[in-house]
Amino acid sequence: MNTSKIIYVIDDDEKLCALLQEYLARFSYQIKTFTHPQAGLDALQESQPALLILDVMLPEMDGFEVLKQLRKTQTIPVIMLTARGETMDKIVGLELGADDYLAKPFEPRELVARIETILRRTKFQELQNNSELHYADLLINLQQQTVKQAGQNIDLTTMEYEILILLIKHSEKIFSRNDIMDEIRGIDWNAFNRSIDVSVSRLRQKLNDDPKHPAYIKTIWGRGYQFIGKKIEQND
């Protein structure tokens, strides 16, 4: 199961929970809701979703207490919801370890934007915390900005390296040519904006990655490129 797309919601408003399940499914998120905070905390001890949406006003214990207990053992991102807009509520939530705060009522699309921003930041931080990334026979050292395959150095241009890291950082996403150009703007921009396909092709050649049977970069016809390399954990 792809845990990067699983979101838990702890909120006693059943109608809102149903709305979030339906709306966030459009963006491929899998939503699991809990109307009682203890049930949500128990579930969080069993598995860890990508993100938690947590209401402040809850029965049994409020969202602040839920967050306080959660932070004893877990660091998953948390967006807090409240029907109140007091600044003090926001301050308390953030001091307890919330990542963001959204006052009810809110536009669902704004919630999606905040979710995606937090998950992008979280994934980038995870990458930064790992000095090396290992995918099949590919080894990438983020600090030295070097790439090795089967122990041999792969000589990538700055642009090729940036494309590779961009695709790895957001491996759940399919990048169109325009997406790639927007992300790497500033890197030989004027010379590069017409040669995305050429650069990806050269990157594949250097990685010995067959486009028909890719191990790393897959072409999604009509949409763009996606990184599909199988990550090898350090303890594997």
C-alpha positions as CSV (number, residue, x, y, z in Angstrom):
1,M,0.0,0.0,0.0
2,N,1.3,3.4,-0.9
3,T,1.4,5.1,2.5
4,S,2.5,8.4,0.9
5,K,-1.1,8.9,-0.2
6,I,-2.8,7.9,3.1
7,I,-4.3,10.6,5.3
8,Y,-6.0,10.2,8.6
9,V,-8.7,12.6,9.8
10,I,-9.8,12.9,13.4
11,D,-12.9,15.0,13.5
12,D,-16.3,14.4,15.1
13,D,-18.2,16.1,12.2
14,E,-19.3,13.1,10.2
15,K,-20.5,15.2,7.3
16,L,-17.1,17.0,7.0
17,C,-15.3,13.6,7.2
18,A,-17.5,12.3,4.3
19,L,-16.8,15.4,2.3
20,L,-13.1,15.2,2.8
21,Q,-13.1,11.5,1.8
22,E,-14.9,12.3,-1.4
23,Y,-13.0,15.4,-2.3
24,L,-9.5,14.2,-1.5
25,A,-10.1,11.0,-3.5
26,R,-10.0,13.2,-6.6
27,F,-6.3,13.8,-5.9
28,S,-5.6,10.1,-5.3
29,Y,-5.5,10.4,-1.5
30,Q,-6.9,7.5,0.6
31,I,-8.7,8.9,3.7
32,K,-9.4,7.1,6.9
33,T,-11.6,9.0,9.4
34,F,-12.1,8.8,13.1
35,T,-14.9,10.6,15.0
36,H,-13.4,9.7,18.4
37,P,-9.9,10.9,19.2
38,Q,-8.8,7.8,21.2
39,A,-9.7,5.6,18.2
40,G,-7.5,7.8,16.0
41,L,-4.6,7.7,18.4
42,D,-4.9,3.9,18.7
43,A,-4.8,3.6,14.9
44,L,-1.8,5.8,14.7
45,Q,0.1,3.4,17.0
46,E,-0.6,0.6,14.5
47,S,0.3,2.4,11.3
48,Q,1.7,5.8,10.2
49,P,-0.1,7.8,7.4
50,A,1.5,10.5,5.4
51,L,-0.4,13.2,7.2
52,L,-3.0,13.8,9.9
53,I,-5.9,16.3,9.7
54,L,-6.9,17.0,13.3
55,D,-9.9,19.0,14.6
56,V,-9.4,21.1,17.8
57,M,-12.9,20.7,19.2
58,L,-13.4,17.0,19.9
59,P,-15.3,14.9,22.4
60,E,-13.4,13.1,25.2
61,M,-10.2,15.1,24.6
62,D,-9.5,18.2,22.5
63,G,-7.2,18.3,19.5
64,F,-4.4,19.9,21.5
65,E,-4.3,16.9,23.9
66,V,-4.4,14.5,20.9
67,L,-1.4,16.3,19.4
68,K,0.5,16.4,22.6
69,Q,0.1,12.6,23.0
70,L,1.0,12.0,19.3
71,R,4.2,14.0,19.5
72,K,5.5,11.7,22.3
73,T,6.1,9.0,19.7
74,Q,5.6,10.3,16.2
75,T,6.6,13.2,14.0
76,I,4.1,12.9,11.2
77,P,2.8,16.2,9.7
78,V,-0.4,17.5,11.3
79,I,-2.8,20.1,9.9
80,M,-5.2,21.4,12.6
81,L,-8.8,22.5,12.0
82,T,-10.9,24.7,14.2
83,A,-14.2,26.4,14.0
84,R,-12.6,29.3,15.9
85,G,-10.1,31.7,14.5
86,E,-8.4,32.9,17.6
87,T,-4.7,33.6,17.3
88,M,-4.0,31.9,20.6
89,D,-5.4,28.6,19.3
90,K,-3.1,28.8,16.4
91,I,-0.1,29.6,18.6
92,V,-0.8,26.7,21.0
93,G,-1.2,24.3,18.1
94,L,2.0,25.3,16.4
95,E,3.9,25.3,19.7
96,L,2.7,21.7,20.3
97,G,4.0,20.6,17.0
98,A,1.3,21.2,14.4
99,D,2.6,21.9,10.9
100,D,-0.3,24.1,9.7
101,Y,-3.6,25.5,10.9
102,L,-6.8,26.0,8.9
103,A,-9.9,27.7,10.3
104,K,-13.4,26.4,9.5
105,P,-15.2,26.9,7.2
106,F,-12.5,26.5,4.5
107,E,-12.3,25.8,0.8
108,P,-11.4,22.1,0.2
109,R,-9.0,23.2,-2.5
110,E,-7.0,25.3,0.0
111,L,-6.7,22.2,2.2
112,V,-5.4,20.2,-0.7
113,A,-2.8,22.9,-1.5
114,R,-1.6,22.9,2.1
115,I,-1.4,19.1,2.2
116,E,0.6,19.0,-1.0
117,T,3.0,21.8,0.3
118,I,3.6,20.0,3.5
119,L,4.2,16.6,1.8
120,R,6.6,18.1,-0.7
121,R,8.5,19.7,2.2
122,T,8.5,16.5,4.2
123,K,9.8,14.4,1.3
124,F,12.5,17.0,0.6
125,Q,13.6,17.0,4.2
126,E,13.8,13.2,4.2
127,L,16.0,13.3,1.1
128,Q,18.2,15.9,2.7
129,N,18.6,13.8,5.9
130,N,19.8,10.9,3.8
131,S,23.3,11.7,2.4
132,E,23.0,8.7,0.1
133,L,20.1,7.3,-2.0
134,H,20.3,3.8,-3.3
135,Y,18.1,2.5,-6.1
136,A,18.9,-0.9,-7.6
137,D,22.5,-0.5,-8.8
138,L,22.3,3.3,-8.7
139,L,24.0,5.2,-5.8
140,I,23.5,8.9,-5.4
141,N,25.5,11.0,-2.9
142,L,23.5,14.2,-2.3
143,Q,26.2,16.0,-0.4
144,Q,28.9,15.4,-3.0
145,Q,26.3,15.4,-5.9
146,T,27.8,12.3,-7.4
147,V,26.1,9.4,-9.1
148,K,27.5,5.9,-9.3
149,Q,26.1,2.8,-11.1
150,A,27.5,-0.6,-10.2
151,G,30.4,1.2,-8.5
152,Q,31.3,3.2,-11.6
153,N,31.0,7.0,-11.6
154,I,28.4,8.4,-14.0
155,D,29.4,11.8,-15.4
156,L,26.1,13.9,-15.5
157,T,25.8,17.5,-16.5
158,T,24.3,19.9,-14.0
159,M,21.0,19.8,-15.9
160,E,20.9,16.0,-16.0
161,Y,21.6,15.7,-12.3
162,E,18.9,18.3,-11.5
163,I,16.4,16.4,-13.6
164,L,17.3,13.1,-11.9
165,I,17.0,14.5,-8.4
166,L,13.8,16.3,-9.2
167,L,12.2,13.1,-10.4
168,I,13.4,11.2,-7.4
169,K,12.3,13.9,-4.9
170,H,8.7,13.6,-6.3
171,S,8.6,10.0,-7.5
172,E,4.8,10.0,-7.0
173,K,4.4,12.7,-9.6
174,I,4.4,12.6,-13.4
175,F,6.4,15.6,-14.7
176,S,5.5,17.2,-18.0
177,R,8.1,19.1,-19.9
178,N,6.7,22.4,-18.6
179,D,6.8,21.0,-15.1
180,I,10.5,20.2,-15.4
181,M,11.3,23.6,-16.9
182,D,9.4,25.4,-14.2
183,E,11.3,23.5,-11.5
184,I,14.8,23.9,-12.8
185,R,14.4,27.4,-14.1
186,G,17.7,29.3,-13.8
187,I,19.9,26.4,-14.8
188,D,21.1,27.4,-18.3
189,W,17.4,28.3,-18.8
190,N,17.6,29.9,-22.2
191,A,19.6,27.1,-23.8
192,F,17.6,24.4,-22.0
193,N,14.0,25.2,-22.5
194,R,13.7,23.4,-25.9
195,S,15.6,20.3,-25.0
196,I,13.8,18.5,-22.2
197,D,13.4,15.3,-24.2
198,V,17.0,15.4,-25.4
199,S,18.3,15.8,-21.8
200,V,16.1,13.0,-20.5
201,S,17.2,10.8,-23.3
202,R,20.9,11.5,-22.6
203,L,20.3,10.8,-18.9
204,R,18.7,7.5,-19.7
205,Q,21.7,6.5,-22.0
206,K,24.1,7.3,-19.2
207,L,22.1,5.2,-16.8
208,N,21.7,2.4,-19.3
209,D,18.0,2.7,-18.8
210,D,16.0,1.2,-21.7
211,P,13.0,3.4,-22.4
212,K,11.0,0.3,-23.5
213,H,11.8,-1.5,-20.3
214,P,12.8,1.2,-17.8
215,A,14.3,0.6,-14.4
216,Y,14.4,4.3,-13.4
217,I,12.7,6.8,-15.7
218,K,9.4,5.8,-17.3
219,T,7.6,7.8,-20.0
220,I,3.9,8.2,-19.4
221,W,2.7,8.8,-22.9
222,G,1.0,12.1,-23.3
223,R,1.8,13.2,-19.8
224,G,5.5,13.2,-19.1
225,Y,8.1,11.4,-17.0
226,Q,8.1,9.5,-13.7
227,F,10.9,8.0,-11.6
228,I,10.1,4.3,-10.8
229,G,13.4,3.1,-9.4
230,K,13.2,0.6,-6.5
231,K,14.7,2.1,-3.4
232,I,17.0,0.0,-1.3
233,E,17.1,0.9,2.3
234,Q,20.4,1.0,4.1
235,N,19.5,-1.9,6.4
236,D,18.4,-4.1,3.5
